Amino acid sequence: MWCYIFRPNPSGLSQTSRRGHRDRRGGFTLIELMVVIAILGILAALVAPSIIGRKEDAMRAAAKTQIKNF
């Protein structure tokens, strides 16, 4: 992942190309980052309950095995 640091122009004016548009640097917009974070949140909400339940199932199975072997 690349990170660009904005350095202001000493003259105080923004740097523009010949056509008058600001120079675009390779990076992500705020909307793109928010969409990715939302997707990750949805995936985590779907996966987390199944992962949390697995620990209890494993502990229950271990307890049954320990009782059986005792």
Backbone bond lengths (Angstrom), bond angles and torsions (degrees), N, CA, C in turn:
res aa  C-N    CA-C-N  psi(-1)  N-CA   C-N-CA  omega(-1)  CA-C   N-CA-C  phi
1 M - - - 1.435 - - 1.518 107.85 -
2 W 1.301 116.70 134.73 1.450 121.73 -179.64 1.513 109.73 -101.41
3 C 1.295 115.84 144.55 1.455 121.40 177.49 1.523 108.05 -126.48
4 Y 1.309 116.63 129.51 1.452 121.24 179.49 1.518 109.60 -109.70
5 I 1.299 115.95 138.59 1.452 121.92 178.55 1.515 108.15 -103.81
6 F 1.323 115.78 128.78 1.456 120.60 179.31 1.520 108.41 -82.20
7 R 1.292 115.45 124.46 1.459 120.88 175.97 1.518 107.92 -114.67
8 P 1.321 117.54 117.84 1.461 119.21 -177.55 1.524 111.84 -65.26
9 N 1.304 114.55 149.63 1.451 122.19 177.89 1.530 108.51 -71.93
10 P 1.319 119.41 134.19 1.468 120.81 -178.72 1.528 112.98 -57.32
11 S 1.312 117.71 -28.13 1.466 119.62 -179.16 1.523 111.56 -77.10
12 G 1.330 117.51 -10.61 1.452 120.65 179.58 1.512 113.55 88.87
13 L 1.316 118.43 -6.81 1.454 121.93 -179.68 1.520 109.42 -96.29
14 S 1.320 116.57 146.72 1.458 119.00 177.76 1.516 109.42 -75.42
15 Q 1.312 115.58 147.48 1.453 119.72 -179.95 1.519 109.00 -80.41
16 T 1.311 116.20 129.33 1.456 121.03 179.06 1.515 108.85 -127.17
17 S 1.322 114.75 156.94 1.456 119.00 176.93 1.522 109.12 -81.04
18 R 1.315 116.66 -177.93 1.460 120.47 -177.86 1.525 112.53 -63.35
19 R 1.304 117.39 -28.38 1.459 120.33 -178.39 1.526 112.35 -84.40
20 G 1.295 118.26 -3.15 1.452 120.82 177.66 1.522 114.26 93.75
21 H 1.318 117.96 1.53 1.459 120.73 178.80 1.523 109.09 -93.05
22 R 1.314 114.78 148.43 1.466 118.40 177.16 1.518 109.41 -68.02
23 D 1.306 115.26 145.77 1.464 119.97 176.62 1.525 108.37 -67.82
24 R 1.319 116.13 129.58 1.465 120.84 179.37 1.522 108.84 -95.31
25 R 1.281 115.23 135.23 1.459 120.68 177.07 1.516 107.96 -109.28
26 G 1.330 115.26 151.39 1.461 119.01 -179.87 1.514 110.58 -67.37
27 G 1.289 116.72 115.86 1.456 122.02 179.48 1.515 109.44 -170.04
28 F 1.319 116.60 -177.11 1.448 121.34 -178.94 1.521 109.82 -107.34
29 T 1.325 115.83 143.64 1.457 119.89 176.02 1.520 108.87 -82.50
30 L 1.310 115.87 165.51 1.460 120.90 179.54 1.525 110.84 -62.00
31 I 1.310 117.12 -39.45 1.465 121.05 179.73 1.528 110.51 -62.43
32 E 1.327 117.34 -44.21 1.465 120.66 179.19 1.525 111.13 -60.63
33 L 1.325 116.62 -43.11 1.462 120.09 179.12 1.524 111.12 -64.96
34 M 1.330 116.79 -40.33 1.463 120.19 179.73 1.528 111.58 -65.84
35 V 1.322 117.47 -37.51 1.466 120.89 178.13 1.523 110.14 -64.69
36 V 1.320 117.41 -43.84 1.468 120.98 179.61 1.524 110.42 -63.60
37 I 1.324 117.47 -42.99 1.464 120.73 179.49 1.525 110.57 -64.21
38 A 1.332 117.18 -39.07 1.468 120.61 177.94 1.524 111.02 -64.19
39 I 1.314 117.29 -43.16 1.470 120.83 178.95 1.525 110.48 -63.30
40 L 1.324 117.31 -43.61 1.469 120.34 178.20 1.527 111.21 -63.11
41 G 1.322 116.88 -38.32 1.462 120.60 177.77 1.514 112.18 -63.99
42 I 1.333 116.57 -42.03 1.465 120.76 178.30 1.525 110.40 -64.12
43 L 1.323 116.83 -44.40 1.468 119.99 178.68 1.528 111.40 -62.47
44 A 1.322 116.85 -41.35 1.464 120.39 179.06 1.527 110.60 -64.49
45 A 1.331 116.99 -38.60 1.464 120.42 179.20 1.524 111.54 -66.53
46 L 1.317 117.42 -30.71 1.461 120.65 179.16 1.526 112.29 -79.48
47 V 1.326 117.53 -34.54 1.462 121.73 -174.18 1.527 112.16 -88.69
48 A 1.312 118.54 -34.44 1.461 122.19 -173.29 1.529 113.70 -57.00
49 P 1.325 120.63 -45.87 1.474 118.49 -178.89 1.525 113.71 -60.24
50 S 1.309 117.81 -36.76 1.465 119.15 179.92 1.523 111.22 -70.99
51 I 1.315 117.56 -34.09 1.466 120.69 178.68 1.522 110.47 -70.88
52 I 1.327 116.93 -40.44 1.462 120.64 -179.43 1.524 110.37 -65.17
53 G 1.317 117.56 -39.63 1.463 121.09 179.58 1.517 113.17 -68.13
54 R 1.303 118.01 -26.12 1.473 121.43 -178.51 1.525 111.82 -65.06
55 K 1.316 117.48 -36.55 1.461 120.35 -178.64 1.526 110.31 -64.64
56 E 1.319 116.58 -43.66 1.461 120.00 179.26 1.528 111.01 -64.32
57 D 1.320 117.17 -41.15 1.465 120.72 177.97 1.528 110.92 -62.35
58 A 1.324 116.96 -41.63 1.464 120.94 179.69 1.524 110.94 -65.79
59 M 1.332 116.80 -40.92 1.464 119.93 178.94 1.532 110.52 -65.89
60 R 1.325 117.34 -39.11 1.459 121.37 178.48 1.531 110.51 -64.46
61 A 1.327 116.96 -43.55 1.463 121.06 179.12 1.527 110.82 -64.74
62 A 1.331 117.01 -39.80 1.466 120.45 178.59 1.523 110.57 -65.10
63 A 1.334 116.85 -40.23 1.468 119.98 179.06 1.524 110.86 -64.62
64 K 1.335 117.27 -42.29 1.469 120.35 178.01 1.527 111.04 -61.11
65 T 1.328 116.33 -41.47 1.466 120.43 179.62 1.521 110.89 -65.76
66 Q 1.327 117.01 -40.78 1.462 120.46 179.81 1.524 111.18 -65.74
67 I 1.344 116.50 -39.93 1.469 119.83 178.49 1.525 110.09 -66.45
68 K 1.315 115.97 -40.87 1.465 120.90 -179.33 1.532 110.86 -63.86
69 N 1.321 117.37 -39.29 1.464 121.68 -178.45 1.522 112.77 -80.71
70 F 1.305 119.06 -12.66 1.456 122.09 -177.90 1.490 107.86 -79.34
